[in-house]
Amino acid sequence: MSEKKKDELVHDHNHDGIDRRGFLKCMAWAGTGAFCVIQGGVLKSYSLSRLPEPGSKEAMGELSFVQISDSHMGFNKPANPDVAGTLKAAVDKINGLSAAPEFMLHTGDISHLSKPEEFDTVDQILKSAKPKDVFYVPGEHDVLNDDGKQFLERYGKGSKGAGWYSFDKKGVHFVGLVNVMNLKAGGLGTLGHEQLEWLEDDVKHLKHSTPIVVFAHIPLWSVYPEWGWGTEDSAQALAYLKKFGSVTVLNGHIHQTMQKVEGNVTFHTAASTAFPQPAPGKADSPGPMKVPAEQLKSVLGITDVNYVQGQHALAVVDSTLA
Amino acid sequence: MRRSVSIAGLAAALVLGTLGFGTGRKSYVASAQEKTSTTEVKIDNFSFGPVTLTVPVGATVTWTNRDDIPHTVVSTDDAKTFKSKVLDTDEKFSFTFSKAGTYPYFCSIHPKMTAKVIVQ
């Protein structure tokens, strides 16, 4: 990671209203991995080659789940002619984790062109994963042509609006948000008034000590607005979460891992299981990045998240498919 | 060889048709021809090219997606004067502009992609 890349994020004035005191940042680029723990507001990070001992309190938790993202089933261009194969490799990786995850989050772009057979293929492949429950939010590729009707029919049971919802697991409150609908010309991802009102109401009754995990497709922080990598009204959403001691935001969309910690909020983007995209501003466009075939799996991956009760900490571990 | 000639002939017929040949308004067509060297918009690297396209009233504009990623062509106005379905690689969308005006549009999947057609 070059100094220049760091600077781009530091100077990313995204008007998100987040208190920048105590600003901490950790970025893990595709092809590498990082293990980050926040304890009492202090970030500890380890490289994947120096992970905590298995069985230590950092590695174990009350709750373990996996995030996968951007499977883009149906994509068949040179950047990855076999996205089904790499999704299967991701499932193998998940099934090989030492602490079996309880469930999976899929942060969108399940399909490439919103075709029924693309969703069917993903459903079929994910059936072989040990965790049986999968919680989805849509990416922009999942709501093409029909304003998300098919997505809602398949994955949105019990959700509100365009597919947002929340649920609780072992004391952790999970919120799935949708920021890929009704995008405006020249703009970024959008949550919209109705969803923001719902979010405010959803978290109002929770204790400040409740760990919060928010997941959505497009990053809820301004990674690189020039490429549309951010969400217009994320500041409002984050304002409703300010009172909580531990907030973890999990996103996809940018096909590379990246982390940032601001105050009580840890932002994290997952790698794609399909193809990598360039680092912000490092190419003419955010189109698929072609890497030599033998390197492909090193730039794809999954994200494993562990929550240790009483530690105020969620540990986020990225692993490549290599 | 025969095949390429016939394709060229077809293409010429299409271009001439677009410009209104055969309607008997030859003077109009001549000036229109000068204004519109192209009625094609190419989608490359997450951008529309040309960003501003000027065409005469009645012109048909064709967009071609040359990216590895799908895009759309959607007019920005509330009425959505024109709206393509999603265009995968090499797919095309055409729209005939029958009224003068400025038509801003964008890709509804990647809204940072914006451009406009000016119809004179």
Contacts between the chains, C-beta under 8 A, distances in Angstrom:
chain1	res1	chain2	res2	distance
A	75	B	68	8.0
A	77	B	68	4.2
A	77	B	89	7.1
A	78	B	68	7.8
A	79	B	68	6.7
A	112	B	70	7.3
A	113	B	70	6.1
A	113	B	86	6.4
A	113	B	88	6.2
A	114	B	86	7.5
A	140	B	109	4.9
A	140	B	110	7.8
A	141	B	70	7.4
A	141	B	109	7.4
A	144	B	70	7.1
A	144	B	72	7.9
A	144	B	86	4.4
A	144	B	109	7.1
A	145	B	85	5.7
A	145	B	86	5.7
A	183	B	108	6.0
A	183	B	109	7.6
A	183	B	111	4.3
A	184	B	111	6.0
A	185	B	76	4.5
A	185	B	104	6.8
A	185	B	105	7.6
A	185	B	106	3.8
A	185	B	111	5.6
A	185	B	114	5.3
A	186	B	106	7.0
A	186	B	111	6.2
A	186	B	112	6.7
A	186	B	114	5.3
A	187	B	111	5.0
A	187	B	112	7.8
A	188	B	111	7.5
A	188	B	112	7.8
A	225	B	112	8.0
A	226	B	112	7.1
A	227	B	46	7.7
A	227	B	112	6.7
A	228	B	110	5.8
A	228	B	111	6.4
A	228	B	112	4.3
A	284	B	45	4.6
A	285	B	45	3.9
A	285	B	46	3.8
A	285	B	47	7.2
A	285	B	67	7.7
A	286	B	46	6.4
A	287	B	45	6.5
A	287	B	46	6.5
A	287	B	67	5.9
A	287	B	68	5.7
A	287	B	69	5.8
A	288	B	68	5.1
A	288	B	69	6.8
